[in-house]
Every structure is written in C-alpha cells, then in structure tokens.
Amino acid sequence: MPDLRAHRAGNMGVPHVWRFEAKIEGPHVAVVALMHGNEPCGAVALDRLLRRGLRPARGTWTLAFANPDAALGGRLFGPAGPPVRYLDRDMNRLWAGARADGAPGTSSAIFPQGREQARVAALAPLVLTADLLLDLHSMQVPSPALTLCGRSPRARDLAVRLADPGWVVADDGHADGMRLIDHPRFSAINGTGTAILMECGQHTVQTAGTQAWRGLIRFLALSETLDAATARTLLAEINAPVTPPAAPVVVDVTHLIQAETDEFTFVRPFQGLERVASAGTLLALDGKRAIETPYDDCVLVMPTRAPRRGQTTVRLGRIG
C-alpha cells in the first residue's frame, strides 16, 4: 500500500480526490481505486500516476482513492492499522441511490448509515459525471486478471477493445447491492457513460499492481486523454507491447450462486476461470444443497474463500 496520506489533500474539496483538466476538450475520464480498502493494486497505480506528474493531453481526469479510511484500518491519525475491506458496509454495494447532482461532501462526515455511505455521497457528484470510468480491484484467490462489464453493451465493447486483461466477464452484479459500474449513468440503455471494473489478480501479489498500472495506461490511451507517445513510453518501461497480443475471451455469466447457509464449502480449491467439461459436476455443498455445473464447458468466475450466508460464492458462465 502506498502512503495515502501524501494524496489526502486532493483538489476538489473531497479528501483523496484529484481532478486535472487539459486545455484541449475531450472526455471526462474517472479512475477509482480502493473501493475496498484491502485491495492495494489500484492505489499503487494512482500513486504512480500522481507522483510522476502525468496529466491529460485532452479532456479531464478524476482520480479517486475511494475508501482510504478502510485502507488505513480506520486509523485517521497516528500509525495506520491493517487494511480492511470496509469499515461499516461494502462500498461497492451502495450505489443504487447515489446522485450526481448534489454538492460534494466530506468522507469524515457523520452519516447514520455508515462511513462508506457518506463517502459514496461525497464521491457521486465527482465520478458519476464521467464519460468513461475504470474501477480497479483485486481478488481473494490467485485467479487470472479479468474485466467485469456488467450487462451494458457499451461496457462490453469498451472491455473488448481494451483487451487487457485477456478475460472479459459480462454479469448482473450482486443481489445484495449495486456496484458503481451498474449505476444507471453507466448501465442504462439511454445512459451516456461507460464503466468497467478491472480485477487485477490476488490482493497482495506484485503482478496485481503491474496489471493495474498497465491496464490504467491502456485505458487512458484508449480514451485518447493520454498522449499516445507517453503511453508507448510508459508501456515500454514495463516491457509491455503497445497493443495486447490477442483478443480477450468473453464469458457470459448465466448463474450467480449465493450461499444459503454458513456451511458453504467447495469440493476442492478453485482459483477462478476453470473450465469444467461436463454438466452435473459437483462444485460445492451448501449445507445439504449440492451445487453442480448446469451445462458442459462451464466457466467458474471469482470463487470466494470462506463465504458467508447471503454472499455471492461463485459465478458460472459460458464462453461467448
């Protein structure tokens, strides 16, 4: 985790949020890191972008460290505590009522529904106005990196054109709350924004930070807000080609498996993106309920370690 206190001041009246505008008109691009405080890869990428003094060649960048309080373990003063996913509520389940037309608030405000809800209210006017948005995350298990695009055709097209990482997953989000990328601004048929969520790898591995940085460079270059020559230089520094080597594999999620008990257990360790050849293959036991593959060549997406009742445990999908 980088030193987040170095970025606390921001320049938008909201802690840990920065905005930079070019003289040449262009799209408003938002990049969000640390939606979950224990996922440092996005913070690593934004920290590097800010420390290098990079600025948009056209358009606008809004760069937000979404939940720095959770990343600091709730320690606003003194030494930081261990990072936690959230303090009160999962921030990436709270976007259903978020509004872009309010005045930006402050993450330290007392809010009856919790600190994450207050932070969402503060961030919404800044990020829900974006034309393009990238939300950087990481995973519990050492799964290959992937991009979640929800069900928006605009987001699917963006993720496929980005092609980094090499897996794109179209899904319906979570039953227990709305993700940022599923907000109507980005997901509605008549919406004008487009948002994707990049899962960069396992939380603490160095390759997740590399994926976040490389994916961020490619995203900004694709938006044409980052100068093409600068993008080539940055990619060359990490020995990455200018364009990804292959088209991504697209998975359409058909089943979202939620735990009905606290006894949900996979029959063997799954890392994610395994392809199970035969329908009816046993994947897990949820109390007495057997979880089986519903069809041949079934892809497992983002299995959860030690899931609790009501949580999403795994998504099942087909390669499209």
N, C-alpha and C positions, 0 to 999 in steps of 0.2 A: 504494500500500500504506500503510495507516495505521501508526502507531507501535505495534507489537505488544508492545513491552516495557512499555507502560503497562498491559497486561492480563495480564502474566505471572503475578502472584501467585495469581490465582484465589481460590476459597474452598472448594475441595473436596479439597485436598491433592494435586491434579494441576495442574501449570502450565497456564495459559491455559484453564482450565475454570471457569465460574461457574454457580452454581445459586441461584435465587430462588424462594421458596415464599410463596404468598398464604395469608391466614388462612382463606379460603373454599376448600373442597375442589373439585377439578377434575382434568382430565387432566394427566399429565406430558408436556410438550412439549419435544423436544430440537431444537436448531438447530446444524448443523455447518457450519463454513466452513473453507477452506484444507485440504481433503483433499489437494489438490495445491498446492504452495507457490507456484506461478506463476499462480494464479487468484485475484486480489485482491478480486473483487466481493463475495464473502461476508464477507470480513474488513471491508470497508467498511460493510456493513450491520450486522454485530455491533458494530463500533466505535461506530457512531452510536447504536445501541440502548443500549449501556452508558454512553456519555458523556452521553446525555440522561436517564439515571437511570430509564428505564422499568422497570416491574415488573408481574408478572401480577396481574390483578384476582381471579383464581381459579386454582387448580391450581399447577403448578410449571413453571418454565423451566430447562432445562440448556443453556447456551451454550458451545460448544467451538470453539476455534481448533485444528483437528486436527493440522496439521503446521507449526507456526510455525518449526521449525528449518530446514525447506526454504525457507520464505518469506524467511528471513534468510540464505539461501545457505550454511547450515551454520556461520555465524558467531555463536556464542553470546555472545561478548564482543567489545567494540570495534565499529567500524562494520559495518553489515550488508552482506553481499555481494549480488550479483544473485539474485533469487528463482529457484529451480529447482523442477521438478515434484516430485521426490523425491530423497532422498539415497542410499538403498540399494535400495529396492523400491517399486513403485507401491502406495501405501497403500490405494487403493480396489480392490485385488485380494487383500487379505489377511484378509478377514472370515470365511472358511469355518470356522475353528476358534475364533473369538472367543467368550468365555464371559462371561456377565453375573453369574456367581456368585462371582467372585474379588474380592479386595480391590484397590481402585485402586492402581496403581503410579506410576512416575515416568517421564517421557519421556526422561530423561537416563541411565536405567539401561543398563548394558552388556548387550546381548542378542545371542546368537550368530547369529540370523537377520536382524539389521539393526535400524536405529533405528526405521524405520516399524513393524516388527512389535512392537517394545517399546511403541511409542506406542499401537498398537491394543489391546494387552493392558491398558494403563493406562486407555484410554477406554471399553473394552467395558462394565465394570460401571456406568458412568455414562450411556451412551447406549442400550444395549440393553435398559434397563428402561423406556424411553419408550413411551407410548401412541401418540404421533404424532411423526414425525421429518421434518425438512426438511434436505436436504443440498444446499448451494449451490455451484455450479460455474460455469465458463465454458469457452469453446471456442477452438480454434486459428483457425478461419475465421469470417468475419463473417456467420454464419448467424442467422436469426431465433431468438429465445429459445424454449425448449421445456421440457416436463417429462417426465422418464422415470419410468414407474411400474412397470417390470418386468412380471410376469405376475399379480400379485396383484389380484383383483377389488376388494379394499378400497382398494388404492392407486390403481387406475384411477378408482374412484368419487371418491376424495378429489381427484385431479388435475382431474377434470372439474368438480367443484363449485368448486374454487379458480378455474379458468378464466383464470388469469393465470400464465404466458403463454398465448397462444392456440393452442398446439400441444401435444398430449399424445401421447407415443410409448410403446407397450407393446412391450417387448423381453425377450430372455432373458439379458441381461448379457453377460459376456465369457468366452470359453473359457479364458483364462489366469488366472482367479481370481475370487473372489466379491466383489461390491460390498457396501457397507454395506446398501443398500436391499433386497438379495436375501438377507440373513441370515434364517434360519428364523423368528426372532422376528417379522419383518415380512412374510415371503412365504409361510409355511406356511399351509395351509388352516385348520388349527386354531390358528394364531398369533393373538396378541391385540394386536399392534402394527401400525401402518401407517406406511410410509415412502415418500417420493418424493424424486427428485433433480431440482433445477431447474438447467438450463443457461441462463445469463442473457445470453449473447451472447459476442462475442470478448473475449479476455483483457483487453486494455488499453483498451477503449473506455469512455467515461464512461457510456454508456447501459447497460452491463452492471451497473455499480454502482447505477444507478437502478432497473433491473429487480429486482436482488437486494433492495433496500430496499422497493420496492413489493410484491414477492412475499412478503417476510417479514411485512410489516404485514397483508396479506390472510390469510396462513397463520395468524398468531396470532389474528386476529379470527375466522376460521372455526373455530378450536379453542375459541373463547369464553373464552380465557385473557386476551386483551387487551380492555380495556373498549371497547365499541362507539363511544362518544363520542371517546375518544382515537384510535381507528383512523380515524374520519372526519376529525379534525383533522390527523392525520399525512398522510393521503392528499390532503387539500385543499392542504397545503403544497407538494405536488409536482404539483398540478393533475390529480390522478387521480380518476376517479369512484369512488363508494363500491363499486359493483359493476362488473365488467368489462362492456364493451359487447356482447359476443357469446359464444355457446357456443364452446368450443375445437374444433379439428379433431383427431380421433383417428386415429393411424396405427398399424396393427398390423404389426410387423416380421416378415417371413417368411424373410429370408435375412441371415445375418451373413457378410460377406466378409472373410476373413483373407488376408494376404499370404503366399504360399508361397515368395517369393523377395525379395531386396533390390532388385529391379528393378521393383517395382510402380509404375505410372505411370498416372494418369488421362489420358484423351484430351483433356480440356480442364478448366479450373478449375471446380470445383463448390463452391458456397457452403453447400449444405445445404437440404433441403426443396424442391428442384426436383422437378417432376412431369414424368416422361419419358413421352411419349404412347404409344410403340409398343414392344411386346415385341421382343427381339432387338437393341435399340440398344446399340452398343458403348460401354462406360463407361470401361474401363481395360484395360491389358495387364499381366499378372503374369508376367514372363519371356515364354514363348510362349503362356501361357494367356490367352484372351480372356474378359473379364468383361462380360456382357451383361445387360440387363434381362430378368427372367424372365416378365413379363406386361405388358399395357398399363397405362397410368396408374400407373407405378411411382414411388414417392417415395424420394428419396435422403436419408438421415439421417446427419448428422455425418460427412462425409468427412474423412479425415485427411491432413494435409500430410506428405509425405516419409515414408510408413510403412515400417517395417522388417519383415522376415520374422517371422511369428508374430503380428503386431499386427492388430487389427481395423482395416480400412481404410474401410469404409462399411457401413451397414445399409440394406436395401431393404425397403420396406413398402407396404401398401395402406391407403388411407383407409377406415376402418370406420364 
